[in-house]
Amino acid sequence: MEKRILKVSFSKTGNGMGARIPLSIPLLKKMGITQEEREVEVMYDEERQQVIIQKKK
């Protein structure tokens, strides 16, 4: 398992706020995510307070 410490970037978008987390290209390649196939599923486990990102099947 690869572990990295990242900072969340916040920005104003219209009337609200948006947030982004930068992921490295090597990590995205390992996950099979490309510019053509870039849909992912994002899940939040409230019990463990974990965000889970996986390539959409």
C-alpha positions as CSV (number, residue, x, y, z in Angstrom):
1,M,0.0,0.0,0.0
2,E,1.3,3.4,-0.9
3,K,0.8,6.3,1.5
4,R,1.2,10.0,0.9
5,I,0.4,13.1,2.8
6,L,-1.5,15.6,0.6
7,K,-3.1,19.0,1.0
8,V,-6.6,19.7,-0.1
9,S,-6.9,22.7,-2.4
10,F,-10.0,24.9,-1.9
11,S,-11.3,27.4,-4.5
12,K,-14.4,29.5,-5.1
13,T,-16.6,28.2,-7.9
14,G,-19.5,30.5,-8.8
15,N,-21.6,30.8,-5.6
16,G,-19.9,27.9,-3.8
17,M,-16.6,26.3,-2.9
18,G,-14.8,23.4,-4.6
19,A,-12.1,21.1,-3.3
20,R,-9.4,19.1,-5.1
21,I,-6.8,16.5,-4.0
22,P,-3.9,16.1,-6.4
23,L,-3.1,12.5,-7.4
24,S,0.2,11.6,-9.1
25,I,0.2,10.3,-12.7
26,P,2.0,7.1,-11.7
27,L,-0.7,6.3,-9.2
28,L,-3.5,6.9,-11.7
29,K,-1.7,4.7,-14.2
30,K,-1.5,1.9,-11.6
31,M,-5.3,2.3,-11.2
32,G,-5.8,2.1,-14.9
33,I,-7.1,5.7,-15.1
34,T,-6.3,7.5,-18.4
35,Q,-7.4,10.7,-20.1
36,E,-9.9,8.6,-22.1
37,E,-11.1,6.4,-19.3
38,R,-11.2,8.8,-16.3
39,E,-14.5,8.0,-14.5
40,V,-14.0,6.9,-10.9
41,E,-16.3,6.0,-8.0
42,V,-15.8,7.9,-4.8
43,M,-17.2,6.4,-1.6
44,Y,-17.1,7.7,2.0
45,D,-17.0,5.3,4.9
46,E,-18.4,7.3,7.8
47,E,-17.5,4.7,10.4
48,R,-13.8,4.6,9.5
49,Q,-13.8,8.2,8.1
50,Q,-12.1,7.1,4.9
51,V,-12.6,8.2,1.3
52,I,-12.2,5.3,-1.2
53,I,-11.5,6.0,-4.9
54,Q,-11.7,3.3,-7.5
55,K,-11.9,3.2,-11.3
56,K,-15.5,2.9,-12.4
57,K,-16.3,-0.6,-13.7
